[in-house]
Amino acid sequence: MGLFKRNPFGHILLIKKWLIRIFGLLTHRRYRGFNELKIEGSEIIKNLPHNNVLFVSNHQTYFADVVAMFHVFNASLSGRVDSIKNVGYIWQPKLNVYYVAAKETMQAGLLTRIMAYAGAISVERTWRAKGQEVQREVNLNDTQSIGIALEDGWVITFPQGTTKPFKPIRKGTAHIIKQYKPIVIPVVIDGFRRSFDKKGLRIKKRGILQSFQIKEPLDIDYDNESVEEIVKKLEYAIEQHTSFLKVIPTEELDAIEKLNEQRSWEQY
């Protein structure tokens, strides 16, 4: 690899490699030590092509979710099945992994700007800005950036666009699937909301069993299935359809989320 070789977004790969190494070393004990990460289905990762793969997942914290994915993906590519034992796998990370994140989140401070260099595709939310509800057109440059990232490698997205559970899937993800025709891999996570604060930077509670399930690629007819049909498939695949909500009503989940958020900010 050339010393100053860059990815399609102009990021120097050597810098990105060292950022992933450093963040990987600093965060490993959050998933294997302070808490435990139970992984299922990671053998799927090794059989995926080099590019045009879209990972869709439910969302529980701003950053801990995607950091866990970097650990699991690189561990699997290094031959570890359903395990992140021995963090040595992070020394030669896969460099063409990207994740979709809100632009305002990634520009909030120095740390988030540094983390963005490790692979963020910053997009403008069309429904929310600075804590307020808004309505604006999709930025076509954002969609194009996701397409560029898919052409180069793997992309992680959280199609609900929020850490609140059982919120609707945003149709933009379905449009991207129809346009770029990626292999779509569902990921279902749990336990992150209990073990981390909302940002995913601070450990809130130790001894939590976090779960991380990678499912088989979705069977999608890119040309004939409607956006609504794909949205429905995504809801079931990442277990965010209301049929999965059996015990706790949505209103109570929202109340719990607000209380946790308030406590997190008070302790941050």
LUMFI-497020 format. One record per residue (C-alpha): chain; y, z, x. Coordinates in steps of 0.1 Angstrom, whole numbers, plus 5000, padded with zeros to 4 digits. Example, Ala and Ser with C-alpha at 12.3 -4.5 7.8 and 13.67 -1.06 7.14 Angstrom:
// LUMFI-497020
+---+------+------+------+
| c |   c2 |   c3 |   c1 |
+---+------+------+------+
| A | 4955 | 5078 | 5123 |
| A | 4989 | 5071 | 5137 |
+---+------+------+------+
// end
This chain:
// LUMFI-497020
+---+------+------+------+
| c |   c2 |   c3 |   c1 |
+---+------+------+------+
| A | 5000 | 5000 | 5000 |
| A | 5034 | 4990 | 5014 |
| A | 5057 | 5018 | 5023 |
| A | 5083 | 5008 | 4997 |
| A | 5060 | 4990 | 4971 |
| A | 5074 | 4994 | 4936 |
| A | 5060 | 4993 | 4901 |
| A | 5076 | 4970 | 4874 |
| A | 5102 | 4997 | 4866 |
| A | 5114 | 4998 | 4902 |
| A | 5099 | 5032 | 4911 |
| A | 5086 | 5035 | 4946 |
| A | 5049 | 5041 | 4944 |
| A | 5047 | 5064 | 4975 |
| A | 5073 | 5087 | 4959 |
| A | 5054 | 5086 | 4926 |
| A | 5021 | 5094 | 4943 |
| A | 5036 | 5125 | 4960 |
| A | 5052 | 5137 | 4928 |
| A | 5019 | 5135 | 4910 |
| A | 5002 | 5153 | 4939 |
| A | 5027 | 5181 | 4939 |
| A | 5028 | 5185 | 4901 |
| A | 4990 | 5183 | 4901 |
| A | 4986 | 5211 | 4926 |
| A | 5013 | 5233 | 4909 |
| A | 4998 | 5229 | 4874 |
| A | 4960 | 5229 | 4881 |
| A | 4955 | 5267 | 4874 |
| A | 4972 | 5263 | 4840 |
| A | 4941 | 5245 | 4829 |
| A | 4915 | 5260 | 4852 |
| A | 4924 | 5296 | 4860 |
| A | 4950 | 5312 | 4837 |
| A | 4934 | 5292 | 4809 |
| A | 4903 | 5270 | 4806 |
| A | 4902 | 5234 | 4795 |
| A | 4871 | 5222 | 4777 |
| A | 4868 | 5185 | 4780 |
| A | 4846 | 5161 | 4760 |
| A | 4841 | 5124 | 4764 |
| A | 4857 | 5118 | 4798 |
| A | 4829 | 5094 | 4808 |
| A | 4848 | 5069 | 4787 |
| A | 4876 | 5068 | 4812 |
| A | 4856 | 5053 | 4840 |
| A | 4846 | 5023 | 4819 |
| A | 4881 | 5013 | 4809 |
| A | 4899 | 4982 | 4823 |
| A | 4927 | 4985 | 4849 |
| A | 4954 | 4978 | 4823 |
| A | 4963 | 4973 | 4786 |
| A | 4949 | 5007 | 4775 |
| A | 4969 | 5028 | 4750 |
| A | 4960 | 5065 | 4746 |
| A | 4971 | 5080 | 4713 |
| A | 4971 | 5117 | 4709 |
| A | 4983 | 5146 | 4687 |
| A | 5012 | 5165 | 4704 |
| A | 5015 | 5203 | 4709 |
| A | 5040 | 5207 | 4738 |
| A | 5066 | 5185 | 4755 |
| A | 5049 | 5183 | 4789 |
| A | 5017 | 5203 | 4791 |
| A | 4998 | 5178 | 4770 |
| A | 5006 | 5148 | 4792 |
| A | 5001 | 5168 | 4825 |
| A | 4966 | 5177 | 4812 |
| A | 4959 | 5140 | 4807 |
| A | 4969 | 5131 | 4842 |
| A | 4944 | 5158 | 4854 |
| A | 4916 | 5146 | 4832 |
| A | 4921 | 5109 | 4838 |
| A | 4922 | 5113 | 4876 |
| A | 4893 | 5137 | 4877 |
| A | 4872 | 5113 | 4857 |
| A | 4881 | 5084 | 4879 |
| A | 4870 | 5105 | 4909 |
| A | 4835 | 5110 | 4893 |
| A | 4840 | 5144 | 4876 |
| A | 4826 | 5142 | 4841 |
| A | 4842 | 5166 | 4816 |
| A | 4855 | 5187 | 4845 |
| A | 4887 | 5192 | 4866 |
| A | 4870 | 5214 | 4891 |
| A | 4883 | 5209 | 4926 |
| A | 4918 | 5196 | 4924 |
| A | 4912 | 5172 | 4954 |
| A | 4909 | 5144 | 4928 |
| A | 4947 | 5144 | 4926 |
| A | 4951 | 5132 | 4962 |
| A | 4946 | 5096 | 4953 |
| A | 4959 | 5094 | 4917 |
| A | 4960 | 5064 | 4895 |
| A | 4996 | 5052 | 4898 |
| A | 4998 | 5029 | 4869 |
| A | 4997 | 5056 | 4842 |
| A | 5027 | 5059 | 4820 |
| A | 5037 | 5081 | 4791 |
| A | 5062 | 5076 | 4762 |
| A | 5088 | 5103 | 4759 |
| A | 5121 | 5108 | 4742 |
| A | 5151 | 5097 | 4763 |
| A | 5171 | 5128 | 4755 |
| A | 5143 | 5151 | 4765 |
| A | 5138 | 5133 | 4799 |
| A | 5175 | 5134 | 4806 |
| A | 5179 | 5171 | 4798 |
| A | 5179 | 5184 | 4833 |
| A | 5170 | 5178 | 4870 |
| A | 5133 | 5188 | 4865 |
| A | 5127 | 5165 | 4836 |
| A | 5144 | 5136 | 4855 |
| A | 5121 | 5142 | 4884 |
| A | 5091 | 5143 | 4860 |
| A | 5103 | 5110 | 4845 |
| A | 5099 | 5093 | 4878 |
| A | 5062 | 5102 | 4877 |
| A | 5057 | 5078 | 4848 |
| A | 5079 | 5083 | 4818 |
| A | 5089 | 5054 | 4795 |
| A | 5120 | 5069 | 4780 |
| A | 5127 | 5057 | 4744 |
| A | 5153 | 5064 | 4718 |
| A | 5141 | 5081 | 4687 |
| A | 5150 | 5062 | 4656 |
| A | 5147 | 5092 | 4633 |
| A | 5161 | 5122 | 4653 |
| A | 5188 | 5128 | 4680 |
| A | 5201 | 5160 | 4694 |
| A | 5184 | 5180 | 4667 |
| A | 5198 | 5160 | 4638 |
| A | 5182 | 5136 | 4615 |
| A | 5193 | 5100 | 4620 |
| A | 5185 | 5065 | 4610 |
| A | 5188 | 5037 | 4635 |
| A | 5172 | 5004 | 4644 |
| A | 5143 | 5003 | 4669 |
| A | 5156 | 4995 | 4704 |
| A | 5138 | 4963 | 4713 |
| A | 5142 | 4972 | 4750 |
| A | 5121 | 5003 | 4744 |
| A | 5093 | 4982 | 4728 |
| A | 5095 | 4957 | 4757 |
| A | 5093 | 4986 | 4783 |
| A | 5060 | 4998 | 4766 |
| A | 5047 | 4962 | 4768 |
| A | 5055 | 4960 | 4805 |
| A | 5038 | 4993 | 4811 |
| A | 5007 | 4981 | 4792 |
| A | 5006 | 4949 | 4812 |
| A | 5007 | 4970 | 4844 |
| A | 4983 | 4999 | 4834 |
| A | 4977 | 5027 | 4810 |
| A | 5001 | 5042 | 4785 |
| A | 5000 | 5076 | 4768 |
| A | 5018 | 5080 | 4735 |
| A | 5021 | 5106 | 4708 |
| A | 5026 | 5086 | 4677 |
| A | 5038 | 5114 | 4655 |
| A | 5068 | 5118 | 4678 |
| A | 5069 | 5156 | 4673 |
| A | 5049 | 5187 | 4683 |
| A | 5047 | 5198 | 4647 |
| A | 5011 | 5193 | 4633 |
| A | 5002 | 5169 | 4605 |
| A | 5035 | 5150 | 4605 |
| A | 5033 | 5113 | 4597 |
| A | 5024 | 5087 | 4623 |
| A | 5054 | 5065 | 4632 |
| A | 5048 | 5029 | 4623 |
| A | 5062 | 5018 | 4657 |
| A | 5029 | 5026 | 4674 |
| A | 5011 | 5003 | 4650 |
| A | 5035 | 4975 | 4656 |
| A | 5030 | 4979 | 4694 |
| A | 4992 | 4978 | 4689 |
| A | 4994 | 4946 | 4668 |
| A | 5018 | 4930 | 4693 |
| A | 5002 | 4938 | 4726 |
| A | 4965 | 4942 | 4714 |
| A | 4956 | 4971 | 4738 |
| A | 4924 | 4990 | 4739 |
| A | 4932 | 5021 | 4718 |
| A | 4917 | 5054 | 4729 |
| A | 4922 | 5085 | 4707 |
| A | 4926 | 5119 | 4722 |
| A | 4925 | 5152 | 4703 |
| A | 4939 | 5183 | 4719 |
| A | 4941 | 5219 | 4708 |
| A | 4950 | 5253 | 4723 |
| A | 4982 | 5241 | 4741 |
| A | 5005 | 5254 | 4714 |
| A | 4990 | 5289 | 4719 |
| A | 4989 | 5289 | 4757 |
| A | 5023 | 5274 | 4764 |
| A | 5059 | 5275 | 4752 |
| A | 5071 | 5245 | 4732 |
| A | 5083 | 5228 | 4764 |
| A | 5050 | 5233 | 4780 |
| A | 5066 | 5247 | 4812 |
| A | 5060 | 5284 | 4807 |
| A | 5026 | 5300 | 4802 |
| A | 5029 | 5320 | 4770 |
| A | 4994 | 5335 | 4768 |
| A | 4965 | 5336 | 4792 |
| A | 4928 | 5334 | 4785 |
| A | 4931 | 5306 | 4759 |
| A | 4904 | 5280 | 4756 |
| A | 4921 | 5246 | 4754 |
| A | 4902 | 5216 | 4741 |
| A | 4906 | 5180 | 4751 |
| A | 4884 | 5154 | 4734 |
| A | 4884 | 5117 | 4743 |
| A | 4870 | 5094 | 4716 |
| A | 4855 | 5060 | 4717 |
| A | 4880 | 5030 | 4715 |
| A | 4892 | 5022 | 4680 |
| A | 4878 | 4991 | 4663 |
| A | 4910 | 4972 | 4653 |
| A | 4914 | 4938 | 4639 |
| A | 4948 | 4931 | 4655 |
| A | 4955 | 4899 | 4636 |
| A | 4943 | 4908 | 4601 |
| A | 4948 | 4946 | 4597 |
| A | 4982 | 4957 | 4583 |
| A | 5005 | 4982 | 4600 |
| A | 4997 | 5006 | 4572 |
| A | 4959 | 5003 | 4578 |
| A | 4963 | 5009 | 4616 |
| A | 4985 | 5039 | 4609 |
| A | 4958 | 5053 | 4586 |
| A | 4932 | 5048 | 4614 |
| A | 4954 | 5066 | 4639 |
| A | 4958 | 5095 | 4615 |
| A | 4921 | 5100 | 4612 |
| A | 4914 | 5093 | 4649 |
| A | 4937 | 5120 | 4662 |
| A | 4927 | 5143 | 4633 |
| A | 4962 | 5145 | 4618 |
| A | 4955 | 5132 | 4584 |
| A | 4961 | 5158 | 4557 |
| A | 4924 | 5159 | 4549 |
| A | 4919 | 5179 | 4582 |
| A | 4943 | 5205 | 4569 |
| A | 4918 | 5228 | 4551 |
| A | 4930 | 5263 | 4555 |
| A | 4967 | 5266 | 4565 |
| A | 4992 | 5249 | 4543 |
| A | 5018 | 5226 | 4561 |
| A | 5047 | 5249 | 4551 |
| A | 5030 | 5279 | 4568 |
| A | 5023 | 5258 | 4599 |
| A | 5060 | 5248 | 4600 |
| A | 5070 | 5284 | 4597 |
| A | 5046 | 5294 | 4625 |
| A | 5060 | 5266 | 4647 |
| A | 5096 | 5277 | 4641 |
| A | 5088 | 5313 | 4649 |
| A | 5070 | 5303 | 4681 |
| A | 5099 | 5281 | 4691 |
| A | 5124 | 5309 | 4685 |
| A | 5103 | 5333 | 4706 |
| A | 5099 | 5307 | 4734 |
| A | 5136 | 5301 | 4737 |
| A | 5143 | 5339 | 4736 |
| A | 5119 | 5344 | 4765 |
| A | 5127 | 5312 | 4784 |
+---+------+------+------+
// end
